[in-house]
Amino acid sequence: VETDPPDPSCAPRAVAGARVVVSPADGRDIAVAQGETDADGRLTLEVPAGDYVVTASAVEGLMGAPAPMTVSVRVGEATEVQLLYDTGIR
């Protein structure tokens, strides 16, 4: 149940231990890079410039997994991706 004002315990939070896989956006089923988010919900991966699909695994205690995201990585630029998990709290 959503409340007004919002309940602070329902605020967005970092998700540790999420397995993240980066694959080519052309549909090839290969992992270009992969890793697990840290305690702050962060993960840094290095990949060549190009178009990719970023996929995260389900995490215990959360509902399902985030939708895959397509991203473009450019030479010399960092690309930030935010993957949003559903807590199931309504």
C-alpha positions, 0 to 999 in steps of 0.5 A: 500500500502506498502512503502519503507521505511515502514510507521511507522503508519503501524508498528505492535502495541499492541491490547487492548481489545482482548478476549482470550480463552484457551481450551484443545487441545483435542477438548473439547469445554471448557474454561480452562482460559480466559481474555481480553488483557490490554492497552499494548496488554498483558494478563497473564493466569495460566493453568496446564501443558498440550496442549492447543488451544489459540483463540482470538476474533475479535476486532473492527477496525481490520480485523477478528481474529488471527488464533488459536494457539496450545501451550504446557505448561510445569510445572514451565515455562512461555509460551508466545503466540503472536497472530497477527491481520490483520490491513487490510493495504496493 
